[in-house]
Amino acid sequence: MAKLKIRFIDITYGIAIIVADLFVFIILGVLLMGYDDNYDSSEGEYWSFASMDMNEKIIYICYNVWIVLNIIGFIYIGRKIYIKTKISTA
């Protein structure tokens, strides 16, 4: 039975990736706060593209793309962990 090996460098890389990911979310969130501050109900519904200018649309799309990339990353990491634990218990 093989033992699952966790190295210090792997933990360091993981923490760095999490910090970078949170940093991107914070930046996108701060940029989206401009939409909340400047929202005008006469331009359209809240969070509709009609009520956003071009910069807010780009930021909103980047935010949603970043969420999709995070979901794909979680699936990938979960699959790697599952395969490693499956091999180590076999």
Secondary structure, DSSP 4 states (H G I P E B T S, - for coil): -PPPP--HHHHHHHHHHHHHHHHHHHHHHHHHHHHHHH--GGG-STT-GGG--HHHHHHHHHHHHHHHHHHHHHHHHHHHHHHHHHHHH-
